[in-house]
Amino acid sequence: MATESILKVVVFGALNAGKTTFVEKLSGQNLLVKGDFDSITTSFDFVQIEQQGFLIHLFASPGHRRFSFMWNTLATGMNGAILLIDSTVGITPVDHELVKFIMGYDVPYIIAANKNDICEIKDSYIREELNISDEVPVVNTSALENQDLENIMGGLIKNIEKKLNNSGKSNEN
């Protein structure tokens, strides 16, 4: 597969937002790299998937605040991001920090409010709390039940393609 057909996507989120489950369910495979201790991700998760003609290098960041030093490393070279929010907890200070962090990279991103099988957060509330525009997709999902995960990734890929086409740049990972 040609280099320009490779995309790097990072899933960010607070502790216990469901990032590892999201990546596992979306890929339908065992993770190539998985670092956890006592059910808390202590490094990052990584898997490769193919979707819409792209090989996606899909990373999930650790959610514990003490591992935030890894965010910049994981974000380097990313083409897009997914911010996973735990609907059972609501918008956290880490979510506020992460949306600002992602916006600083000027890449397409999607907000996925996870654990929709337990409770739902209205997208208007998410937009208002995180101060994001209507152009940023907000989707309620359940990673555990594999609800709309393919659509979330598909929508992000379309937005990445638009940005790449508008900038006239190819991906140089």
C-alpha positions as CSV (number, residue, x, y, z in Angstrom):
1,M,0.0,0.0,0.0
2,A,1.4,3.4,-0.9
3,T,2.5,5.8,1.8
4,E,-0.2,8.3,0.9
5,S,-2.8,5.7,1.6
6,I,-1.8,5.5,5.3
7,L,-3.6,7.6,7.8
8,K,-2.8,8.1,11.5
9,V,-5.7,8.5,13.8
10,V,-5.5,8.9,17.6
11,V,-8.4,8.2,20.0
12,F,-8.1,10.5,23.1
13,G,-10.2,10.5,26.2
14,A,-10.3,10.7,29.9
15,L,-9.7,7.7,32.2
16,N,-12.3,4.9,31.6
17,A,-13.9,6.6,28.6
18,G,-13.6,3.3,26.7
19,K,-10.7,4.0,24.4
20,T,-9.3,0.5,24.5
21,T,-12.7,-1.1,24.0
22,F,-13.4,1.3,21.1
23,V,-10.2,0.3,19.3
24,E,-10.7,-3.4,19.9
25,K,-14.3,-3.4,18.7
26,L,-13.6,-1.2,15.7
27,S,-10.7,-3.4,14.6
28,G,-12.3,-6.8,15.5
29,Q,-8.8,-8.0,16.3
30,N,-6.4,-8.3,19.2
31,L,-4.3,-5.1,19.7
32,L,-0.7,-5.2,18.3
33,V,0.4,-3.2,21.3
34,K,-1.5,-3.0,24.5
35,G,-0.1,-1.7,27.8
36,D,-2.3,-1.9,30.8
37,F,-2.0,-2.5,34.5
38,D,-5.1,-3.2,36.7
39,S,-7.4,-2.3,33.8
40,I,-5.8,1.1,33.3
41,T,-3.9,1.8,30.1
42,T,-0.4,2.8,31.0
43,S,1.1,3.2,27.6
44,F,-1.0,3.3,24.4
45,D,-3.0,0.9,22.3
46,F,-2.2,0.3,18.6
47,V,-3.9,-1.5,15.8
48,Q,-4.0,-1.3,12.0
49,I,-7.3,-1.5,10.1
50,E,-8.2,-1.0,6.5
51,Q,-11.2,1.2,5.7
52,Q,-12.2,3.1,2.6
53,G,-9.0,2.3,0.8
54,F,-6.7,3.5,3.6
55,L,-4.5,1.6,6.0
56,I,-5.3,3.3,9.3
57,H,-2.7,3.3,12.1
58,L,-5.1,3.6,15.0
59,F,-3.7,4.6,18.4
60,A,-5.5,5.1,21.7
61,S,-3.9,7.3,24.3
62,P,-3.8,6.6,28.0
63,G,-6.5,8.5,29.8
64,H,-4.9,8.9,33.2
65,R,-3.7,12.5,33.6
66,R,-0.3,11.4,34.7
67,F,0.4,9.9,31.2
68,S,-0.5,13.2,29.4
69,F,3.2,13.6,28.5
70,M,2.5,11.0,25.8
71,W,-0.1,13.0,24.1
72,N,2.3,15.1,22.0
73,T,4.2,12.0,20.9
74,L,1.1,10.2,19.8
75,A,-0.3,13.3,18.1
76,T,2.8,13.9,16.0
77,G,1.9,13.2,12.4
78,M,-1.8,12.4,13.1
79,N,-4.3,13.1,10.3
80,G,-7.3,13.0,12.5
81,A,-8.5,12.4,16.1
82,I,-11.5,11.1,18.0
83,L,-12.3,12.5,21.4
84,L,-14.1,9.8,23.4
85,I,-16.2,11.1,26.3
86,D,-17.7,8.9,29.0
87,S,-21.4,9.7,29.0
88,T,-21.8,8.2,32.5
89,V,-19.4,10.9,33.9
90,G,-20.1,13.9,31.6
91,I,-17.7,16.5,30.5
92,T,-14.5,16.3,32.6
93,P,-11.6,18.8,33.0
94,V,-9.5,16.3,31.0
95,D,-12.1,16.5,28.1
96,H,-11.7,20.3,28.1
97,E,-8.0,20.0,28.0
98,L,-8.0,17.4,25.3
99,V,-10.4,19.3,22.9
100,K,-8.1,22.3,23.2
101,F,-5.1,20.0,22.6
102,I,-6.6,18.4,19.5
103,M,-7.7,21.8,18.1
104,G,-4.0,22.9,18.4
105,Y,-3.1,20.3,15.8
106,D,-5.5,21.6,13.2
107,V,-6.8,18.1,12.1
108,P,-10.3,16.9,11.6
109,Y,-11.8,15.3,14.7
110,I,-15.0,13.8,16.0
111,I,-16.4,13.8,19.5
112,A,-17.9,10.4,20.4
113,A,-19.9,10.3,23.6
114,N,-19.4,6.7,24.6
115,K,-21.5,4.4,26.8
116,N,-24.7,5.4,25.1
117,D,-26.1,1.9,26.2
118,I,-26.1,3.3,29.8
119,C,-26.9,6.9,29.3
120,E,-26.9,9.6,26.7
121,I,-25.5,13.2,26.6
122,K,-27.2,15.6,24.2
123,D,-24.9,16.9,21.5
124,S,-26.0,20.5,22.2
125,Y,-24.7,20.1,25.8
126,I,-21.4,18.7,24.6
127,R,-21.0,21.6,22.0
128,E,-21.8,24.2,24.6
129,E,-19.6,22.7,27.3
130,L,-16.6,22.2,25.0
131,N,-17.2,25.3,23.0
132,I,-17.0,23.6,19.6
133,S,-18.5,24.6,16.3
134,D,-21.4,22.9,14.6
135,E,-18.9,21.6,12.0
136,V,-17.4,19.2,14.4
137,P,-19.4,15.9,14.4
138,V,-20.8,14.7,17.7
139,V,-22.0,11.2,17.9
140,N,-23.5,9.1,20.7
141,T,-22.0,5.6,20.7
142,S,-21.5,2.5,22.6
143,A,-18.1,0.9,22.0
144,L,-19.1,-2.1,24.0
145,E,-22.1,-2.7,21.6
146,N,-20.1,-1.7,18.5
147,Q,-22.7,1.1,17.9
148,D,-21.8,3.3,14.9
149,L,-18.0,2.7,15.3
150,E,-17.6,2.2,11.5
151,N,-19.6,5.3,10.8
152,I,-17.5,7.4,13.2
153,M,-14.3,6.2,11.5
154,G,-15.9,6.6,8.0
155,G,-17.0,10.2,8.8
156,L,-13.6,11.1,10.1
157,I,-11.9,9.6,7.0
158,K,-14.1,11.7,4.7
159,N,-13.2,14.8,6.7
160,I,-9.5,13.9,6.5
161,E,-9.8,13.4,2.7
162,K,-11.4,16.8,2.4
163,K,-8.7,18.5,4.3
164,L,-6.0,16.7,2.3
165,N,-7.6,17.6,-1.0
166,N,-8.1,21.2,0.0
167,S,-4.5,21.6,1.2
168,G,-3.1,19.7,-1.8
169,K,-0.8,17.9,0.5
170,S,-0.2,14.1,0.8
171,N,0.4,12.3,4.0
172,E,4.1,12.0,4.7
173,N,4.4,9.6,7.7
